[in-house]
Amino acid sequence: MPRRAFFHSTHQIGPVQIGTFRDRHARTRHAAVCTADNCGWSADYATQAAAQLAARSHRCRIA
């Protein structure tokens, strides 16, 4: 059974929300998730700078 991800720091850049959490190996990770309807894009990053860069360069591919 997977552990729940508890985000202890979140902020938003455009439609993308970035959250900081600890993975199952107790490493700090950063998730970037697009909150636009029907987009479905998300990714995990090791650094917050990488997550922010992805959030700034993300373009939704909604048809």
Predicted model as a PDB file, atoms N, CA, C, CB and O in Angstrom, pLDDT in the B-factor column:
MODEL        1                                                                  
ATOM      1  N   MET A   1       0.841  -1.171   0.000  1.00 49.00           N  
ATOM      2  CA  MET A   1       0.000   0.000   0.000  1.00 49.00           C  
ATOM      3  C   MET A   1       0.889   1.237   0.000  1.00 49.00           C  
ATOM      4  CB  MET A   1      -0.959  -0.004   1.213  1.00 49.00           C  
ATOM      5  O   MET A   1       1.708   1.401   0.905  1.00 49.00           O  
ATOM      6  N   PRO A   2       0.747   2.116  -0.998  1.00 62.00           N  
ATOM      7  CA  PRO A   2       1.608   3.304  -1.074  1.00 62.00           C  
ATOM      8  C   PRO A   2       1.283   4.303   0.030  1.00 62.00           C  
ATOM      9  CB  PRO A   2       1.465   3.978  -2.441  1.00 62.00           C  
ATOM     10  O   PRO A   2       0.142   4.434   0.474  1.00 62.00           O  
ATOM     11  N   ARG A   3       2.322   4.994   0.448  1.00 62.00           N  
ATOM     12  CA  ARG A   3       2.174   6.039   1.454  1.00 62.00           C  
ATOM     13  C   ARG A   3       1.584   7.288   0.826  1.00 62.00           C  
ATOM     14  CB  ARG A   3       3.523   6.358   2.112  1.00 62.00           C  
ATOM     15  O   ARG A   3       1.870   7.584  -0.334  1.00 62.00           O  
ATOM     16  N   ARG A   4       0.775   8.022   1.556  1.00 65.00           N  
ATOM     17  CA  ARG A   4       0.224   9.270   1.043  1.00 65.00           C  
ATOM     18  C   ARG A   4       1.304  10.341   0.988  1.00 65.00           C  
ATOM     19  CB  ARG A   4      -0.953   9.740   1.912  1.00 65.00           C  
ATOM     20  O   ARG A   4       2.184  10.392   1.847  1.00 65.00           O  
ATOM     21  N   ALA A   5       1.232  11.176  -0.002  1.00 62.00           N  
ATOM     22  CA  ALA A   5       2.165  12.297  -0.113  1.00 62.00           C  
ATOM     23  C   ALA A   5       1.583  13.488   0.632  1.00 62.00           C  
ATOM     24  CB  ALA A   5       2.446  12.656  -1.606  1.00 62.00           C  
ATOM     25  O   ALA A   5       0.498  13.965   0.298  1.00 62.00           O  
ATOM     26  N   PHE A   6       2.296  13.965   1.632  1.00 81.00           N  
ATOM     27  CA  PHE A   6       1.886  15.147   2.371  1.00 81.00           C  
ATOM     28  C   PHE A   6       2.756  16.305   1.936  1.00 81.00           C  
ATOM     29  CB  PHE A   6       1.982  14.922   3.902  1.00 81.00           C  
ATOM     30  O   PHE A   6       3.967  16.293   2.154  1.00 81.00           O  
ATOM     31  N   PHE A   7       2.152  17.297   1.327  1.00 83.00           N  
ATOM     32  CA  PHE A   7       2.887  18.446   0.834  1.00 83.00           C  
ATOM     33  C   PHE A   7       3.037  19.474   1.947  1.00 83.00           C  
ATOM     34  CB  PHE A   7       2.183  19.063  -0.389  1.00 83.00           C  
ATOM     35  O   PHE A   7       2.043  19.918   2.522  1.00 83.00           O  
ATOM     36  N   HIS A   8       4.276  19.854   2.253  1.00 82.00           N  
ATOM     37  CA  HIS A   8       4.484  20.809   3.327  1.00 82.00           C  
ATOM     38  C   HIS A   8       4.773  22.196   2.810  1.00 82.00           C  
ATOM     39  CB  HIS A   8       5.602  20.358   4.209  1.00 82.00           C  
ATOM     40  O   HIS A   8       4.916  23.125   3.605  1.00 82.00           O  
ATOM     41  N   SER A   9       4.863  22.370   1.509  1.00 87.00           N  
ATOM     42  CA  SER A   9       5.062  23.684   0.927  1.00 87.00           C  
ATOM     43  C   SER A   9       4.483  23.657  -0.481  1.00 87.00           C  
ATOM     44  CB  SER A   9       6.576  24.085   0.917  1.00 87.00           C  
ATOM     45  O   SER A   9       4.892  22.841  -1.308  1.00 87.00           O  
ATOM     46  N   THR A  10       3.540  24.539  -0.754  1.00 90.00           N  
ATOM     47  CA  THR A  10       2.957  24.600  -2.095  1.00 90.00           C  
ATOM     48  C   THR A  10       2.916  26.046  -2.571  1.00 90.00           C  
ATOM     49  CB  THR A  10       1.534  23.982  -2.109  1.00 90.00           C  
ATOM     50  O   THR A  10       2.754  26.975  -1.780  1.00 90.00           O  
ATOM     51  N   HIS A  11       3.067  26.212  -3.868  1.00 92.00           N  
ATOM     52  CA  HIS A  11       2.843  27.506  -4.496  1.00 92.00           C  
ATOM     53  C   HIS A  11       2.478  27.277  -5.955  1.00 92.00           C  
ATOM     54  CB  HIS A  11       4.097  28.422  -4.369  1.00 92.00           C  
ATOM     55  O   HIS A  11       2.647  26.175  -6.477  1.00 92.00           O  
ATOM     56  N   GLN A  12       1.984  28.307  -6.605  1.00 93.00           N  
ATOM     57  CA  GLN A  12       1.439  28.178  -7.945  1.00 93.00           C  
ATOM     58  C   GLN A  12       2.102  29.157  -8.896  1.00 93.00           C  
ATOM     59  CB  GLN A  12      -0.065  28.393  -7.931  1.00 93.00           C  
ATOM     60  O   GLN A  12       2.314  30.323  -8.562  1.00 93.00           O  
ATOM     61  N   ILE A  13       2.427  28.668 -10.087  1.00 93.00           N  
ATOM     62  CA  ILE A  13       2.963  29.491 -11.171  1.00 93.00           C  
ATOM     63  C   ILE A  13       2.043  29.263 -12.363  1.00 93.00           C  
ATOM     64  CB  ILE A  13       4.481  29.129 -11.512  1.00 93.00           C  
ATOM     65  O   ILE A  13       2.098  28.212 -13.001  1.00 93.00           O  
ATOM     66  N   GLY A  14       1.210  30.230 -12.659  1.00 91.00           N  
ATOM     67  CA  GLY A  14       0.218  30.063 -13.719  1.00 91.00           C  
ATOM     68  C   GLY A  14      -0.745  28.954 -13.340  1.00 91.00           C  
ATOM     69  O   GLY A  14      -1.232  28.928 -12.210  1.00 91.00           O  
ATOM     70  N   PRO A  15      -1.036  28.029 -14.264  1.00 92.00           N  
ATOM     71  CA  PRO A  15      -1.933  26.923 -13.923  1.00 92.00           C  
ATOM     72  C   PRO A  15      -1.221  25.764 -13.223  1.00 92.00           C  
ATOM     73  CB  PRO A  15      -2.605  26.413 -15.172  1.00 92.00           C  
ATOM     74  O   PRO A  15      -1.867  24.793 -12.830  1.00 92.00           O  
ATOM     75  N   VAL A  16       0.101  25.855 -13.062  1.00 94.00           N  
ATOM     76  CA  VAL A  16       0.880  24.751 -12.490  1.00 94.00           C  
ATOM     77  C   VAL A  16       1.109  24.988 -11.005  1.00 94.00           C  
ATOM     78  CB  VAL A  16       2.233  24.593 -13.222  1.00 94.00           C  
ATOM     79  O   VAL A  16       1.561  26.056 -10.593  1.00 94.00           O  
ATOM     80  N   GLN A  17       0.789  23.973 -10.209  1.00 95.00           N  
ATOM     81  CA  GLN A  17       0.999  24.042  -8.773  1.00 95.00           C  
ATOM     82  C   GLN A  17       2.209  23.175  -8.412  1.00 95.00           C  
ATOM     83  CB  GLN A  17      -0.275  23.581  -7.998  1.00 95.00           C  
ATOM     84  O   GLN A  17       2.335  22.048  -8.891  1.00 95.00           O  
ATOM     85  N   ILE A  18       3.101  23.708  -7.563  1.00 95.00           N  
ATOM     86  CA  ILE A  18       4.315  23.004  -7.151  1.00 95.00           C  
ATOM     87  C   ILE A  18       4.207  22.695  -5.665  1.00 95.00           C  
ATOM     88  CB  ILE A  18       5.598  23.848  -7.458  1.00 95.00           C  
ATOM     89  O   ILE A  18       3.881  23.570  -4.864  1.00 95.00           O  
ATOM     90  N   GLY A  19       4.483  21.443  -5.300  1.00 94.00           N  
ATOM     91  CA  GLY A  19       4.434  21.033  -3.905  1.00 94.00           C  
ATOM     92  C   GLY A  19       5.698  20.292  -3.515  1.00 94.00           C  
ATOM     93  O   GLY A  19       6.268  19.560  -4.324  1.00 94.00           O  
ATOM     94  N   THR A  20       6.141  20.478  -2.274  1.00 94.00           N  
ATOM     95  CA  THR A  20       7.328  19.812  -1.754  1.00 94.00           C  
ATOM     96  C   THR A  20       6.886  18.700  -0.809  1.00 94.00           C  
ATOM     97  CB  THR A  20       8.270  20.822  -1.028  1.00 94.00           C  
ATOM     98  O   THR A  20       6.019  18.905   0.040  1.00 94.00           O  
ATOM     99  N   PHE A  21       7.492  17.517  -0.963  1.00 91.00           N  
ATOM    100  CA  PHE A  21       7.129  16.371  -0.136  1.00 91.00           C  
ATOM    101  C   PHE A  21       8.347  15.482   0.070  1.00 91.00           C  
ATOM    102  CB  PHE A  21       5.973  15.571  -0.778  1.00 91.00           C  
ATOM    103  O   PHE A  21       9.391  15.709  -0.541  1.00 91.00           O  
ATOM    104  N   ARG A  22       8.225  14.485   0.914  1.00 89.00           N  
ATOM    105  CA  ARG A  22       9.278  13.494   1.128  1.00 89.00           C  
ATOM    106  C   ARG A  22       8.831  12.184   0.496  1.00 89.00           C  
ATOM    107  CB  ARG A  22       9.589  13.308   2.653  1.00 89.00           C  
ATOM    108  O   ARG A  22       7.704  11.736   0.708  1.00 89.00           O  
ATOM    109  N   ASP A  23       9.726  11.568  -0.286  1.00 84.00           N  
ATOM    110  CA  ASP A  23       9.389  10.300  -0.917  1.00 84.00           C  
ATOM    111  C   ASP A  23       9.600   9.147   0.070  1.00 84.00           C  
ATOM    112  CB  ASP A  23      10.235  10.088  -2.190  1.00 84.00           C  
ATOM    113  O   ASP A  23       9.910   9.372   1.239  1.00 84.00           O  
ATOM    114  N   ARG A  24       9.430   7.910  -0.411  1.00 85.00           N  
ATOM    115  CA  ARG A  24       9.521   6.756   0.490  1.00 85.00           C  
ATOM    116  C   ARG A  24      10.925   6.490   1.000  1.00 85.00           C  
ATOM    117  CB  ARG A  24       9.016   5.534  -0.204  1.00 85.00           C  
ATOM    118  O   ARG A  24      11.113   5.691   1.917  1.00 85.00           O  
ATOM    119  N   HIS A  25      11.924   7.160   0.407  1.00 89.00           N  
ATOM    120  CA  HIS A  25      13.301   7.037   0.870  1.00 89.00           C  
ATOM    121  C   HIS A  25      13.708   8.234   1.730  1.00 89.00           C  
ATOM    122  CB  HIS A  25      14.248   6.901  -0.321  1.00 89.00           C  
ATOM    123  O   HIS A  25      14.892   8.434   2.003  1.00 89.00           O  
ATOM    124  N   ALA A  26      12.734   9.018   2.150  1.00 86.00           N  
ATOM    125  CA  ALA A  26      12.920  10.198   3.004  1.00 86.00           C  
ATOM    126  C   ALA A  26      13.735  11.299   2.334  1.00 86.00           C  
ATOM    127  CB  ALA A  26      13.593   9.794   4.292  1.00 86.00           C  
ATOM    128  O   ALA A  26      14.379  12.103   3.008  1.00 86.00           O  
ATOM    129  N   ARG A  27      13.702  11.331   0.999  1.00 90.00           N  
ATOM    130  CA  ARG A  27      14.357  12.415   0.257  1.00 90.00           C  
ATOM    131  C   ARG A  27      13.317  13.487  -0.045  1.00 90.00           C  
ATOM    132  CB  ARG A  27      15.018  11.886  -1.068  1.00 90.00           C  
ATOM    133  O   ARG A  27      12.148  13.185  -0.286  1.00 90.00           O  
ATOM    134  N   THR A  28      13.751  14.725  -0.029  1.00 92.00           N  
ATOM    135  CA  THR A  28      12.857  15.830  -0.380  1.00 92.00           C  
ATOM    136  C   THR A  28      12.708  15.872  -1.896  1.00 92.00           C  
ATOM    137  CB  THR A  28      13.396  17.194   0.167  1.00 92.00           C  
ATOM    138  O   THR A  28      13.697  15.906  -2.628  1.00 92.00           O  
ATOM    139  N   ARG A  29      11.469  15.869  -2.353  1.00 93.00           N  
ATOM    140  CA  ARG A  29      11.150  15.910  -3.786  1.00 93.00           C  
ATOM    141  C   ARG A  29      10.161  17.042  -4.031  1.00 93.00           C  
ATOM    142  CB  ARG A  29      10.564  14.540  -4.282  1.00 93.00           C  
ATOM    143  O   ARG A  29       9.545  17.559  -3.099  1.00 93.00           O  
ATOM    144  N   HIS A  30      10.021  17.416  -5.294  1.00 94.00           N  
ATOM    145  CA  HIS A  30       9.131  18.502  -5.679  1.00 94.00           C  
ATOM    146  C   HIS A  30       8.258  18.016  -6.838  1.00 94.00           C  
ATOM    147  CB  HIS A  30       9.939  19.787  -6.074  1.00 94.00           C  
ATOM    148  O   HIS A  30       8.768  17.519  -7.843  1.00 94.00           O  
ATOM    149  N   ALA A  31       6.954  18.164  -6.690  1.00 94.00           N  
ATOM    150  CA  ALA A  31       6.007  17.750  -7.717  1.00 94.00           C  
ATOM    151  C   ALA A  31       5.419  18.984  -8.377  1.00 94.00           C  
ATOM    152  CB  ALA A  31       4.889  16.860  -7.120  1.00 94.00           C  
ATOM    153  O   ALA A  31       5.061  19.950  -7.702  1.00 94.00           O  
ATOM    154  N   ALA A  32       5.320  18.947  -9.696  1.00 95.00           N  
ATOM    155  CA  ALA A  32       4.675  20.007 -10.468  1.00 95.00           C  
ATOM    156  C   ALA A  32       3.464  19.387 -11.164  1.00 95.00           C  
ATOM    157  CB  ALA A  32       5.674  20.662 -11.511  1.00 95.00           C  
ATOM    158  O   ALA A  32       3.583  18.379 -11.860  1.00 95.00           O  
ATOM    159  N   VAL A  33       2.292  20.009 -10.965  1.00 94.00           N  
ATOM    160  CA  VAL A  33       1.044  19.464 -11.487  1.00 94.00           C  
ATOM    161  C   VAL A  33       0.247  20.582 -12.137  1.00 94.00           C  
ATOM    162  CB  VAL A  33       0.219  18.781 -10.366  1.00 94.00           C  
ATOM    163  O   VAL A  33       0.052  21.641 -11.539  1.00 94.00           O  
ATOM    164  N   CYS A  34      -0.212  20.351 -13.357  1.00 94.00           N  
ATOM    165  CA  CYS A  34      -1.055  21.331 -14.030  1.00 94.00           C  
ATOM    166  C   CYS A  34      -2.486  21.165 -13.537  1.00 94.00           C  
ATOM    167  CB  CYS A  34      -0.976  21.175 -15.578  1.00 94.00           C  
ATOM    168  O   CYS A  34      -3.015  20.054 -13.516  1.00 94.00           O  
ATOM    169  N   THR A  35      -3.112  22.273 -13.140  1.00 92.00           N  
ATOM    170  CA  THR A  35      -4.463  22.226 -12.585  1.00 92.00           C  
ATOM    171  C   THR A  35      -5.540  22.559 -13.619  1.00 92.00           C  
ATOM    172  CB  THR A  35      -4.570  23.181 -11.419  1.00 92.00           C  
ATOM    173  O   THR A  35      -6.718  22.645 -13.271  1.00 92.00           O  
ATOM    174  N   ALA A  36      -5.153  22.747 -14.883  1.00 91.00           N  
ATOM    175  CA  ALA A  36      -6.136  23.040 -15.930  1.00 91.00           C  
ATOM    176  C   ALA A  36      -6.975  21.794 -16.220  1.00 91.00           C  
ATOM    177  CB  ALA A  36      -5.432  23.534 -17.225  1.00 91.00           C  
ATOM    178  O   ALA A  36      -6.488  20.668 -16.115  1.00 91.00           O  
ATOM    179  N   ASP A  37      -8.229  22.009 -16.581  1.00 89.00           N  
ATOM    180  CA  ASP A  37      -9.121  20.890 -16.888  1.00 89.00           C  
ATOM    181  C   ASP A  37      -8.603  20.101 -18.086  1.00 89.00           C  
ATOM    182  CB  ASP A  37     -10.547  21.395 -17.162  1.00 89.00           C  
ATOM    183  O   ASP A  37      -8.178  20.680 -19.085  1.00 89.00           O  
ATOM    184  N   ASN A  38      -8.643  18.788 -17.977  1.00 88.00           N  
ATOM    185  CA  ASN A  38      -8.280  17.850 -19.043  1.00 88.00           C  
ATOM    186  C   ASN A  38      -6.822  17.923 -19.485  1.00 88.00           C  
ATOM    187  CB  ASN A  38      -9.149  18.089 -20.222  1.00 88.00           C  
ATOM    188  O   ASN A  38      -6.503  17.428 -20.566  1.00 88.00           O  
ATOM    189  N   CYS A  39      -5.932  18.510 -18.710  1.00 92.00           N  
ATOM    190  CA  CYS A  39      -4.525  18.556 -19.103  1.00 92.00           C  
ATOM    191  C   CYS A  39      -3.817  17.276 -18.666  1.00 92.00           C  
ATOM    192  CB  CYS A  39      -3.828  19.794 -18.493  1.00 92.00           C  
ATOM    193  O   CYS A  39      -3.289  16.546 -19.505  1.00 92.00           O  
ATOM    194  N   GLY A  40      -3.802  16.999 -17.370  1.00 88.00           N  
ATOM    195  CA  GLY A  40      -3.237  15.751 -16.876  1.00 88.00           C  
ATOM    196  C   GLY A  40      -1.725  15.705 -16.767  1.00 88.00           C  
ATOM    197  O   GLY A  40      -1.174  14.630 -16.530  1.00 88.00           O  
ATOM    198  N   TRP A  41      -1.031  16.821 -16.930  1.00 93.00           N  
ATOM    199  CA  TRP A  41       0.429  16.830 -16.864  1.00 93.00           C  
ATOM    200  C   TRP A  41       0.893  16.908 -15.422  1.00 93.00           C  
ATOM    201  CB  TRP A  41       1.003  18.002 -17.671  1.00 93.00           C  
ATOM    202  O   TRP A  41       0.366  17.700 -14.640  1.00 93.00           O  
ATOM    203  N   SER A  42       1.881  16.089 -15.062  1.00 93.00           N  
ATOM    204  CA  SER A  42       2.508  16.155 -13.754  1.00 93.00           C  
ATOM    205  C   SER A  42       3.886  15.513 -13.846  1.00 93.00           C  
ATOM    206  CB  SER A  42       1.634  15.456 -12.674  1.00 93.00           C  
ATOM    207  O   SER A  42       4.130  14.654 -14.693  1.00 93.00           O  
ATOM    208  N   ALA A  43       4.790  15.945 -12.955  1.00 94.00           N  
ATOM    209  CA  ALA A  43       6.133  15.392 -12.932  1.00 94.00           C  
ATOM    210  C   ALA A  43       6.772  15.641 -11.569  1.00 94.00           C  
ATOM    211  CB  ALA A  43       6.994  16.001 -14.055  1.00 94.00           C  
ATOM    212  O   ALA A  43       6.431  16.601 -10.878  1.00 94.00           O  
ATOM    213  N   ASP A  44       7.708  14.759 -11.191  1.00 94.00           N  
ATOM    214  CA  ASP A  44       8.467  14.915  -9.950  1.00 94.00           C  
ATOM    215  C   ASP A  44       9.886  15.336 -10.284  1.00 94.00           C  
ATOM    216  CB  ASP A  44       8.467  13.601  -9.122  1.00 94.00           C  
ATOM    217  O   ASP A  44      10.460  14.899 -11.281  1.00 94.00           O  
ATOM    218  N   TYR A  45      10.446  16.193  -9.436  1.00 96.00           N  
ATOM    219  CA  TYR A  45      11.794  16.716  -9.644  1.00 96.00           C  
ATOM    220  C   TYR A  45      12.589  16.645  -8.347  1.00 96.00           C  
ATOM    221  CB  TYR A  45      11.743  18.166 -10.166  1.00 96.00           C  
ATOM    222  O   TYR A  45      12.011  16.635  -7.260  1.00 96.00           O  
ATOM    223  N   ALA A  46      13.909  16.597  -8.460  1.00 95.00           N  
ATOM    224  CA  ALA A  46      14.791  16.532  -7.295  1.00 95.00           C  
ATOM    225  C   ALA A  46      15.024  17.911  -6.698  1.00 95.00           C  
ATOM    226  CB  ALA A  46      16.125  15.899  -7.674  1.00 95.00           C  
ATOM    227  O   ALA A  46      15.270  18.023  -5.497  1.00 95.00           O  
ATOM    228  N   THR A  47      14.951  18.963  -7.509  1.00 95.00           N  
ATOM    229  CA  THR A  47      15.190  20.314  -7.006  1.00 95.00           C  
ATOM    230  C   THR A  47      13.992  21.198  -7.300  1.00 95.00           C  
ATOM    231  CB  THR A  47      16.464  20.914  -7.629  1.00 95.00           C  
ATOM    232  O   THR A  47      13.248  20.970  -8.254  1.00 95.00           O  
ATOM    233  N   GLN A  48      13.820  22.210  -6.463  1.00 94.00           N  
ATOM    234  CA  GLN A  48      12.719  23.137  -6.665  1.00 94.00           C  
ATOM    235  C   GLN A  48      12.956  24.001  -7.900  1.00 94.00           C  
ATOM    236  CB  GLN A  48      12.531  24.017  -5.429  1.00 94.00           C  
ATOM    237  O   GLN A  48      12.000  24.392  -8.571  1.00 94.00           O  
ATOM    238  N   ALA A  49      14.205  24.301  -8.207  1.00 96.00           N  
ATOM    239  CA  ALA A  49      14.513  25.092  -9.398  1.00 96.00           C  
ATOM    240  C   ALA A  49      14.063  24.362 -10.663  1.00 96.00           C  
ATOM    241  CB  ALA A  49      16.021  25.397  -9.467  1.00 96.00           C  
ATOM    242  O   ALA A  49      13.549  24.990 -11.589  1.00 96.00           O  
ATOM    243  N   ALA A  50      14.250  23.059 -10.710  1.00 97.00           N  
ATOM    244  CA  ALA A  50      13.811  22.277 -11.866  1.00 97.00           C  
ATOM    245  C   ALA A  50      12.290  22.269 -11.978  1.00 97.00           C  
ATOM    246  CB  ALA A  50      14.339  20.842 -11.771  1.00 97.00           C  
ATOM    247  O   ALA A  50      11.748  22.366 -13.079  1.00 97.00           O  
ATOM    248  N   ALA A  51      11.604  22.153 -10.851  1.00 96.00           N  
ATOM    249  CA  ALA A  51      10.143  22.175 -10.866  1.00 96.00           C  
ATOM    250  C   ALA A  51       9.620  23.537 -11.305  1.00 96.00           C  
ATOM    251  CB  ALA A  51       9.588  21.820  -9.485  1.00 96.00           C  
ATOM    252  O   ALA A  51       8.638  23.614 -12.043  1.00 96.00           O  
ATOM    253  N   GLN A  52      10.271  24.618 -10.856  1.00 95.00           N  
ATOM    254  CA  GLN A  52       9.849  25.954 -11.267  1.00 95.00           C  
ATOM    255  C   GLN A  52      10.101  26.187 -12.750  1.00 95.00           C  
ATOM    256  CB  GLN A  52      10.572  27.013 -10.444  1.00 95.00           C  
ATOM    257  O   GLN A  52       9.277  26.804 -13.425  1.00 95.00           O  
ATOM    258  N   LEU A  53      11.214  25.708 -13.262  1.00 96.00           N  
ATOM    259  CA  LEU A  53      11.493  25.835 -14.691  1.00 96.00           C  
ATOM    260  C   LEU A  53      10.453  25.085 -15.513  1.00 96.00           C  
ATOM    261  CB  LEU A  53      12.899  25.312 -15.014  1.00 96.00           C  
ATOM    262  O   LEU A  53       9.980  25.594 -16.529  1.00 96.00           O  
ATOM    263  N   ALA A  54      10.098  23.889 -15.083  1.00 95.00           N  
ATOM    264  CA  ALA A  54       9.075  23.116 -15.789  1.00 95.00           C  
ATOM    265  C   ALA A  54       7.733  23.834 -15.735  1.00 95.00           C  
ATOM    266  CB  ALA A  54       8.949  21.704 -15.187  1.00 95.00           C  
ATOM    267  O   ALA A  54       6.998  23.845 -16.723  1.00 95.00           O  
ATOM    268  N   ALA A  55       7.406  24.433 -14.595  1.00 95.00           N  
ATOM    269  CA  ALA A  55       6.129  25.147 -14.458  1.00 95.00           C  
ATOM    270  C   ALA A  55       6.092  26.367 -15.366  1.00 95.00           C  
ATOM    271  CB  ALA A  55       5.900  25.572 -12.998  1.00 95.00           C  
ATOM    272  O   ALA A  55       5.060  26.660 -15.971  1.00 95.00           O  
ATOM    273  N   ARG A  56       7.191  27.070 -15.465  1.00 95.00           N  
ATOM    274  CA  ARG A  56       7.229  28.276 -16.315  1.00 95.00           C  
ATOM    275  C   ARG A  56       7.183  27.942 -17.802  1.00 95.00           C  
ATOM    276  CB  ARG A  56       8.485  29.086 -16.019  1.00 95.00           C  
ATOM    277  O   ARG A  56       6.671  28.731 -18.596  1.00 95.00           O  
ATOM    278  N   SER A  57       7.715  26.776 -18.189  1.00 95.00           N  
ATOM    279  CA  SER A  57       7.767  26.430 -19.605  1.00 95.00           C  
ATOM    280  C   SER A  57       6.630  25.494 -20.037  1.00 95.00           C  
ATOM    281  CB  SER A  57       9.096  25.788 -19.919  1.00 95.00           C  
ATOM    282  O   SER A  57       6.553  25.134 -21.211  1.00 95.00           O  
ATOM    283  N   HIS A  58       5.761  25.100 -19.126  1.00 94.00           N  
ATOM    284  CA  HIS A  58       4.670  24.178 -19.456  1.00 94.00           C  
ATOM    285  C   HIS A  58       3.625  24.867 -20.321  1.00 94.00           C  
ATOM    286  CB  HIS A  58       4.018  23.631 -18.177  1.00 94.00           C  
ATOM    287  O   HIS A  58       3.219  25.997 -20.048  1.00 94.00           O  
ATOM    288  N   ARG A  59       3.198  24.172 -21.361  1.00 92.00           N  
ATOM    289  CA  ARG A  59       2.101  24.621 -22.214  1.00 92.00           C  
ATOM    290  C   ARG A  59       1.114  23.483 -22.309  1.00 92.00           C  
ATOM    291  CB  ARG A  59       2.603  25.059 -23.633  1.00 92.00           C  
ATOM    292  O   ARG A  59       1.484  22.371 -22.685  1.00 92.00           O  
ATOM    293  N   CYS A  60      -0.130  23.737 -21.975  1.00 87.00           N  
ATOM    294  CA  CYS A  60      -1.157  22.713 -21.999  1.00 87.00           C  
ATOM    295  C   CYS A  60      -1.449  22.267 -23.429  1.00 87.00           C  
ATOM    296  CB  CYS A  60      -2.429  23.224 -21.333  1.00 87.00           C  
ATOM    297  O   CYS A  60      -1.494  23.081 -24.351  1.00 87.00           O  
ATOM    298  N   ARG A  61      -1.646  20.960 -23.596  1.00 75.00           N  
ATOM    299  CA  ARG A  61      -1.968  20.408 -24.911  1.00 75.00           C  
ATOM    300  C   ARG A  61      -3.421  19.995 -24.938  1.00 75.00           C  
ATOM    301  CB  ARG A  61      -1.057  19.209 -25.253  1.00 75.00           C  
ATOM    302  O   ARG A  61      -3.728  18.846 -25.255  1.00 75.00           O  
ATOM    303  N   ILE A  62      -4.316  20.897 -24.615  1.00 67.00           N  
ATOM    304  CA  ILE A  62      -5.738  20.589 -24.582  1.00 67.00           C  
ATOM    305  C   ILE A  62      -6.311  20.749 -25.991  1.00 67.00           C  
ATOM    306  CB  ILE A  62      -6.486  21.505 -23.567  1.00 67.00           C  
ATOM    307  O   ILE A  62      -6.162  21.795 -26.623  1.00 67.00           O  
ATOM    308  N   ALA A  63      -6.959  19.702 -26.461  1.00 52.00           N  
ATOM    309  CA  ALA A  63      -7.500  19.736 -27.819  1.00 52.00           C  
ATOM    310  C   ALA A  63      -8.882  20.312 -27.853  1.00 52.00           C  
ATOM    311  CB  ALA A  63      -7.514  18.362 -28.417  1.00 52.00           C  
ATOM    312  O   ALA A  63      -9.482  20.412 -28.922  1.00 52.00           O  
TER     313      ALA A  63                                                      
ENDMDL                                                                          
END                                                                             
